Amino acid sequence: MAESFEDRTEAPTPRRREEAREQGQVARSADLTAAALLLGFLLLLNWFGGGLIRALQGLVAEVLSPKSFSELQVSSVGPLMLRYVSLVGGALVPLLVGGMVIAIAVNLLQVGFIVSGKRLQPRPGLLNPLHGLAQIFKADSLAHLITNLLKLLLVAAVAWSAVKGRALEIVGVQQLDYLQAFGLGASIVYSVGLRIAVVLLVLAVLDYGYQKFRAEQQLRMTKQEIKEEMRRMEGDPKIKQRRRQIALQMLAKRLKKDVPTADVVVTNPTEFAIALKYDAATMHAPRVVAKGQGHIAARIRQIAIEHGIPIIERKPLAQALYKLVEVGQEIPEQFYTAVAEILAYVYELTGKVRRKQTA
């Protein structure tokens, strides 16, 4: 049985979001695209409509001219149609290209660039009439119907307000000639359409916000789903713990082998521990044979005490060596002086004599 939304208390993980995106489950409002297209086309008509009107006027004048009828032949029909189409098509190009750009831009702003074939896969279950009836009587469908009715009423109110303000002009249209009446009608229709487009765009933005919220709620997860996903991504916790135990065992063996060969252990004193070794015959500079933090540092100190290796506290030096030098690497030149002083002290303390001093 599906989990209820009350049980989905956890925010969706990045993996959950990625899977939903791959399946095409993203927040998107079809109303936003439609409203943006309507408003965009009206603005494009305002900018480029003059060219379209002139093209249509030229087309009508040419088609209805006496010369056109007298020269009309079967062989000339094809070229004439091509000319008429090119004449009007050239004027329509800004509108068509502008509409395409608007549609692409709005969809990219909503969902970004996404290609998913999951939505195109056939789903036989949707062909079941009972499934369709169930969708009709769902609470979401009823809410959608009520919302659309409210939108229709709002649009009607906006349209009426636009027409009401120019009622006197509409009444006096009978006193105008044909071109003046046509211009007035076009102006009123454009004004009403522009207001409706703005209102629809505002409603569509609100709808997109709701769709985004709804999609986020649908993506939320239960605590059990979080655990299962973590198990899938990182492996079984028991296996992970076992791997960590094996890694710690290998590290312990390496420390047991390498730390006793060190000449000195530099500490922080409790947070870091770095074991250093220097052999003038085989090394150009002292080398880090082991290092650790926390309980590993404690283990290094313990092994050093067991084998009588001097432990020297140098806080800044221990921190720098831990961050900058890896196990098996020789120390950088900037630490030569500080380490040389420590080794000289250790050699004097332990009675060891080296032929070659640290540079």
Secondary structure, DSSP 8 states (H G I E B T S, - for coil): ----GGG--B---HHHHHHHHHTT-----HHHHHHHHHHHHHHHHHHHHHHHHHHHHHHHHHHHSHHHHHT--HHHHHHHHHHHHHHHHHHHHHHHHHHHHHHHHHHHHHH-S---SGGGS--GGGG-HHHHHHHHTSHHHHHHHHHHHHHHHHHHHHHHHHHHTTHHHHHGGGGS-HHHHHHHHHHHHHHHHHHHHHHHHHHHHHHHHHHHHHHHHHH-B-HHHHHHHHHHHH--HHHHHHHHHHHHHHHHHHHHHHGGG-SEEEESSSSEEEEEE--TTT-SS-EEEEEEETHHHHHHHHHHHHTT--EEE-HHHHHHHHHH--TT-B--GGGHHHHHHHHHHHHHHHT---SS---
